[in-house]
Amino acid sequence: MADAIQIQLLDIYQPVTEKQIQEGKNFNLRREAAANGLAALIDALLKDAAEKITKICYRYGIDAKRFQLSSEYNEKMMKEVSDVLDELEDEILDLTASYATRCTKDKDKKSALWLWMLTLGKGGQGLKTTLENRLRIFTKDIEAMLVAAKTAKCDLTKAITLVKSHLHNVYQMQGMKETFKNASRYRAENIRLRGVKKGYRGSSNSEANNILRFAKATLQKAWMRYHRQLYEEQGAFGYYVLRGSTYPCDLCDSMTGLHMIDDVDGYPPYHPSCVCYTVPIFLYSNESF
C-alpha cells in the first residue's frame, strides 16, 4: 500500500506524497499493459508469417534433407519468403512505434521518442537493423521446424499447426529429435547444429521469444525516457527509485534510492522484467547545488 512506503529525505527536499507514489505505480501498470498488448500483437504476426512461409515452402515440395531457406539454393522460393519477412518487419516497426509512444498525446514528443527509439538496438546497430537480424535468425528456426515436419512426414495442415504452436519452444517439436540423430545429413543450419545456436545456451532457444523481448524492452525504455523528461519539465531536482517487485534482484536493490534528474542511465528499467518505479523529488526552493 502507498501509505506503508516510507521515503526518508533530507530537509531540503519536499516530502513525497502518497499521490506521487500511486502515480508512479500507475504509470508502470500502464506501461506493462502496453508492452503486453504489443507483444501479443507481434506474436500473432509471427505466427501468421510462419504459416505463410510454411505454405510457400511446402508448395515447392523439397525433401527434408535438401531443404534450406537460402536464395543461393532456391532463389524463387526465397523471393516469396523475403516478401513475407519484409511485410512482417514493417508491421512490427509500425506497431512498436504506435505502442511505444502511447505514453504521451503530444505529437512532437511522439516524433522525438520514435527518432530516439530508432537508435536502439544490439551493438549500436539501430532498431531496424537489429530487427532485421532477429528476423533472419527467426527464419532459421522456421527452417528447422519445416525440416522436422517433413522428416515426420506431416502434411501441410499438420505442419502449419506444429510450426505455429512451437514458435516459442522450437527444438521440442515433433520430428526434431529424429533429425538430430542424423544432423550431418541435412542442409538446414540449425539442424546441423542440433539446435544449439552460437551465443545461446541449450537447445530450447527461440528467436520468436527474443523478438518479443526486444519489442517490449524498446517500449519500456521509451516510456521511461518520456517519464524522466516529464519530471525534468516539472522542475524536479531528482527522482527516487522504488522496487515494484518482491523477487530477489541485486541490481534493482542497488539502484533504489535518490538519483539526480540528469542521471539518465540510473532510470529504470534495469533489465527486461524490471518493474521498478519512480517518484519525482523537488527542492523546497530553487537553489542550485
Stockholm file with secondary structure:
# STOCKHOLM 1.0

chainA/1-289         MADAIQIQLLDIYQPVTEKQIQEGKNFNLRREAAANGLAALIDALLKDAAEKITKICYRYGIDAKRFQLSSEYNEKMMKEVSDVLDELEDEILDLTASYATRCTKDKDKKSALWLWMLTLGKGGQGLKTTLENRLRIFTKDIEAMLVAAKTAKCDLTKAITLVKSHLHNVYQMQGMKETFKNASRYRAENIRLRGVKKGYRGSSNSEANNILRFAKATLQKAWMRYHRQLYEEQGAFGYYVLRGSTYPCDLCDSMTGLHMIDDVDGYPPYHPSCVCYTVPIFLYSNESF
#=GR chainA/1-289 SS CGGGCCCCCCTTBCCCCHHHHHHHHHHHHHHHHHHHHHHHHHHHHHHHHHHHHHHHHHHTTCCTTTCCCCTTTCHHHHHHHHHHHHHHHHHHHHHHHHHHTTTCCCHHHHHHHHHHHTTCSGGGCCHHHHHHHHHHHHHHHHHHHHHHHHHTTCCHHHHHHHHHHTTTSGGGSTTHHHHHHTGGGCCCHHHHTTTCCTTCCSSCCCHHHHHHHHHHHHHHHHHHHHHHHHHHHTTCSEEEEECCCCSCCHHHHHHCEEEETTCGGGSSCCSTTCCCEEEEECBSSCCCC
#=GC SS_cons         CGGGCCCCCCTTBCCCCHHHHHHHHHHHHHHHHHHHHHHHHHHHHHHHHHHHHHHHHHHTTCCTTTCCCCTTTCHHHHHHHHHHHHHHHHHHHHHHHHHHTTTCCCHHHHHHHHHHHTTCSGGGCCHHHHHHHHHHHHHHHHHHHHHHHHHTTCCHHHHHHHHHHTTTSGGGSTTHHHHHHTGGGCCCHHHHTTTCCTTCCSSCCCHHHHHHHHHHHHHHHHHHHHHHHHHHHTTCSEEEEECCCCSCCHHHHHHCEEEETTCGGGSSCCSTTCCCEEEEECBSSCCCC
//
